[in-house]
Amino acid sequence: MCIGFGVLRAKYPRMATTFTMLTTINAALLAHGQETVAENDGSLEWRTLAASWPFIVESELEDGNYHFTKEQIEVTTYSTGKFGFDYAYAVPAAALYVRNVWEEDASGTSYEVDWCQDSGFVHTDADEGVWIEYVVVADPSAFTANFATGIKMMLEAHILRALKEEYREAEAFETKAMFYLQRARTKSSSSRSKQSIRAGGGSIVEARKRRG
């Protein structure tokens, strides 16, 4: 994959409610008449849902373009590149995957670059450092309400399937969950502001480098 864009970032307000993994799990349990759990209490409910949590959340973060999962970093140290590129810049270890790479001049103007990614590096011909935008697993406190509701309903589907053996109901809740997650994706996408300017035969994009 060889791509590259810079984008204008907006600052996003925090939610009025702070979500956590535990409160989301307990909300799912209460919705089905189950007793709430404490973190690492050894219960079957905690072990089942806590084990499912990273798979549910990380798979959705990979599929959706959520503003609260994005971080950016400037990398200036490089090694020898691959795939026909001269330079390789290390990707942060916390990154699920890289979404964008660009270079920036002294005035703060960002220019798209061609790049490719392997397991630990982005490869490009930019020789004076690059900015890397990557996806991380966000803390639940950063979740939007629709995203948290979708995750809760996915957990409810796991309760119905693993704890109650109600498979048809589980499928219904997975469908409901996808409705809320799709709303979360749409709202996250529409809330981002993008501005692109064409000049001098190349794409010039103003970019503010900050999380979100």
C-alpha positions as a printed Julia matrix, in Angstrom:
212×3 Matrix{Float64}:
   0.0     0.0    0.0
   1.5     3.32  -1.09
  -0.44    6.45  -0.14
  -0.07    9.78   1.59
  -2.22   12.74   2.63
  -2.13   15.51   5.21
  -5.39   16.6    6.83
  -6.59   19.51   8.93
  -7.38   18.46  12.47
 -10.1    19.78  14.74
 -10.15   19.5   18.51
 -12.91   17.26  19.86
 -14.81   17.82  23.11
 -14.79   15.19  25.82
 -17.98   13.26  26.48
 -20.12   14.21  29.5
 -20.0    10.56  30.61
 -16.7     8.79  31.19
 -16.78    5.21  29.94
 -14.6     2.4   31.26
 -14.32   -1.26  30.36
 -15.83   -2.26  33.7
 -18.84    0.06  33.53
 -19.53   -1.02  29.95
 -19.35   -4.7   30.9
 -21.63   -4.15  33.9
 -24.13   -2.2   31.79
 -24.3    -5.17  29.42
 -24.76   -7.6   32.31
 -27.49   -5.52  33.97
 -29.38   -5.28  30.67
 -29.83   -9.07  30.82
 -30.58   -9.45  34.5
 -27.08  -10.56  35.46
 -25.17   -9.56  38.57
 -22.5    -6.93  38.12
 -18.84   -7.9   38.45
 -15.7    -6.39  39.91
 -12.48   -6.21  37.95
 -10.54   -9.49  38.09
 -13.06  -11.01  40.52
 -12.65  -14.46  38.99
 -16.29  -14.78  37.96
 -17.24  -16.53  34.73
 -18.91  -13.32  33.54
 -15.79  -11.21  34.06
 -13.48  -13.79  32.5
 -15.75  -14.24  29.48
 -16.36  -10.57  28.73
 -12.9    -9.27  29.66
 -11.35  -11.85  27.33
 -13.71  -10.81  24.53
 -13.18   -7.07  25.02
  -9.91   -6.57  23.07
 -11.17   -8.58  20.1
 -14.43   -6.62  19.91
 -12.87   -3.19  20.4
  -9.71   -3.58  18.32
 -11.49   -5.13  15.34
 -13.89   -2.19  15.25
 -11.08    0.35  15.64
  -9.36   -1.22  12.65
 -12.53   -1.06  10.54
 -13.73    2.42  11.53
 -12.02    5.76  10.95
 -12.51    7.1   14.49
 -11.02   10.45  15.47
 -10.34    9.33  19.05
  -7.99    6.56  17.91
  -5.56    8.76  16.02
  -2.16    9.93  17.19
   0.6    11.68  15.28
   4.35   11.82  15.73
   7.26   13.4   13.9
  10.07   10.93  13.18
  13.47   12.19  12.03
  15.73    9.16  12.49
  15.82    6.77   9.58
  17.49    3.65   8.31
  17.83    2.14   4.85
  14.5     1.78   3.09
  12.96   -1.09   1.14
  10.45   -1.62  -1.67
  12.2     0.9   -3.92
  12.3     3.66  -1.28
  15.49    5.15   0.13
  14.55    5.66   3.78
  12.73    3.74   6.53
  11.18    5.43   9.58
  10.2     3.36  12.62
   6.49    3.1   13.46
   5.6     3.5   17.18
   5.19    0.14  18.9
   1.68    1.08  20.11
   0.37    1.56  16.57
  -2.26   -0.85  15.28
  -1.5     0.4   11.79
  -0.36    3.55   9.99
  -3.06    5.69   8.41
  -1.04    8.51   6.85
   2.5     9.81   6.26
   3.58   13.28   5.11
   6.45   15.75   5.36
   6.28   19.33   6.58
   8.34   22.36   5.66
   9.55   25.16   7.94
   6.35   27.18   7.4
   4.17   24.34   8.68
   2.81   23.39   5.25
   2.43   19.64   4.72
   3.13   17.79   1.49
   1.94   14.35   0.54
   4.59   11.7   -0.02
   4.54    8.23  -1.52
   5.07    5.58   1.14
   4.7     1.92   1.97
   4.43    0.16   5.32
   5.74   -3.15   6.6
   5.47   -4.57  10.11
   7.71   -2.01  11.8
   8.54    0.81   9.38
   7.18    3.21   6.81
   9.32    3.47   3.7
   9.56    6.69   1.7
  11.99    8.92  -0.19
  11.54   11.84   2.24
  14.97   12.45   3.78
  14.33   15.21   6.33
  11.89   13.45   8.6
   8.19   12.64   8.28
   4.98   12.91  10.26
   3.21    9.61  10.88
  -0.47    9.35  11.75
  -1.33    6.01  13.27
  -4.2     4.21  14.98
  -3.98    3.23  18.64
  -6.31    1.42  21.0
  -8.0     4.33  22.7
  -8.76    4.36  26.4
 -12.53    3.84  26.91
 -12.77    7.3   28.46
 -12.31    8.65  24.93
 -15.18    6.6   23.47
 -18.19    8.4   22.02
 -21.66    7.44  23.24
 -22.61    5.62  20.03
 -19.33    3.71  20.0
 -19.71    2.69  23.65
 -23.32    1.62  23.03
 -22.24   -0.51  20.08
 -19.53   -2.18  22.15
 -22.0    -2.77  24.99
 -24.4    -4.49  22.6
 -21.59   -6.64  21.24
 -20.9    -7.68  24.84
 -24.61   -8.41  25.28
 -24.39  -10.72  22.26
 -21.53  -12.54  23.98
 -23.61  -12.86  27.15
 -26.49  -14.32  25.18
 -24.27  -16.73  23.25
 -21.69  -17.82  25.84
 -23.62  -17.58  29.1
 -27.25  -18.14  28.09
 -26.9   -20.14  24.86
 -29.52  -17.92  23.18
 -27.96  -17.88  19.72
 -30.75  -16.26  17.74
 -30.99  -13.4   20.22
 -27.21  -13.04  20.11
 -27.33  -12.52  16.36
 -30.05   -9.9   16.78
 -27.89   -7.97  19.25
 -24.91   -8.11  16.94
 -27.09   -6.5   14.26
 -28.18   -3.8   16.7
 -24.57   -3.24  17.7
 -23.51   -2.7   14.1
 -26.24   -0.06  13.74
 -24.74    2.0   16.59
 -21.17    1.41  15.44
 -22.07    2.56  11.95
 -23.61    5.71  13.42
 -20.41    6.24  15.41
 -18.32    5.84  12.24
 -20.5     8.27  10.32
 -20.47   10.93  13.03
 -16.72   10.6   13.54
 -16.12   10.93   9.81
 -18.42   13.93   9.38
 -16.95   15.74  12.38
 -13.51   15.9   10.85
 -12.68   19.0    8.88
 -10.5    18.61   5.81
  -8.97   21.25   3.59
  -6.91   20.58   0.48
  -5.2    23.18  -1.7
  -3.71   22.58  -5.13
  -0.65   24.64  -5.97
   2.4    24.37  -8.16
   1.33   21.07  -9.67
   1.38   19.32  -6.27
  -1.0    18.77  -3.4
  -0.4    21.13  -0.48
  -2.36   20.51   2.66
  -2.39   22.63   5.77
  -2.1    20.38   8.8
  -2.1    20.94  12.5
  -0.32   18.16  14.3
  -2.07   17.08  17.43
  -4.0    14.11  18.7
  -7.5    13.61  17.26
